[in-house]
Amino acid sequence: MIDSAIAKIALADLARRPSAALGHFPTPIDSMNRLGAALGLSQRLFIKRDDAISFGFGGNKVRKLRYVIPDLIAQGVDTVITCGGVQSNHARATAAACAASGLHCHIVVNGTPPEHLTGNALLNQLLGATCEYVTGRLDRKPGMAQAVERYRAQGRRPAIVPLGASTPMGALGFVAGVGEMLHQGARPDVIVHACSSGGTSAGLVTGVALHRLDARVIGISADDPPAAVEAEVRAIAAGIGDLLGVGSTALVDALRIEVDDAFVGPGYGQPTDASREAQTAAAHHEAVFVDHTYTAKALAGLIAYCRDGRIPADATVLFWHTGGQVALFA
Ligand SMILES: Cc1ncc(COP(=O)(O)O)c(C=O)c1O
């Protein structure tokens, strides 16, 4: 466990940092007794409702942007360049945060321009973001670099927010999120959440370590294998240690990282039998909506772990809902 003096220094630094008022916090924590009973689970189940963040259709990216946007504004940035797929929740949340902060948002989108805009793509347009389409995921980074040059040539002050806002600064949103959860009186034994680019996991495991909470954080991957996500989580957490003035070593050594890609199924964004079961059960029994790209697979992971005992029967379990419900209308 991390030294309490080091944790104190890091959390005091975090408390002094500006965060943008994008929505109202804390987000609710509800019980999911009906879901647990319907599935025959004996664990106590709770849900942290980041899907209900009251800004820009919410989700985990809003938490990250609360720290990223003030930092960019302090640097004099007036144009934010980011990237994602056609239905990226991150791109939509960034477009929303920019709109509400007086910044221009430019999105480098991998995929084909849709004939009819739906879901997040429609919201991006309404939010005033500009989109440029590139062919594949590998074209996104060079596309963003070129966009920076174009905007600079126009006399603007652009900056890139990388994929998923999964930077140490963005992950601070989830370090703070753990403090918020504890303040609400929740002390789960296990936190389960959807992960991909690693920022949410990095913030949660770092937050758990800094608050010296004895909890497992299980990230259910939407795409990449555990080794890749875990390496990313460690790198982001090291950056958090540097940002918060305690260095990377003590922090990274204290992390308990668990990532599981067993619920991806045939591929990113493709439903599985387990994600269908999770989506239907969450809606039928709790009126909670989860999407097949991220949160239905994460909930499917939680259900499987509870059923087969990888999460013990007497555990208190918190499903951290990371949003993504806009995809249901895509
Ligand atoms: C709804 C939802 N959940 C989870 C994730 C994964 O978060 P991260 O990229 O921080 O690992 C994303 C991001 O892509 C998302 O949109």
The ligand as a Gaussian input file, in Angstrom:
#p B3LYP/6-31G(d) Opt

LIG

0 1
 C      -18.834000       4.571000     -22.856000
 C      -17.375000       4.333000     -22.720000
 N      -16.955000       3.529000     -21.738000
 C      -15.651000       3.246000     -21.576000
 C      -14.698000       3.770000     -22.419000
 C      -13.266000       3.412000     -22.204000
 O      -12.601000       4.411000     -21.502000
 P      -11.030000       4.609000     -21.622000
 O      -10.769000       4.990000     -23.044000
 O      -10.717000       5.660000     -20.656000
 O      -10.378000       3.301000     -21.313000
 C      -15.081000       4.638000     -23.444000
 C      -14.083000       5.254000     -24.326000
 O      -13.821000       5.016000     -25.391000
 C      -16.462000       4.931000     -23.603000
 O      -16.887000       5.745000     -24.571000

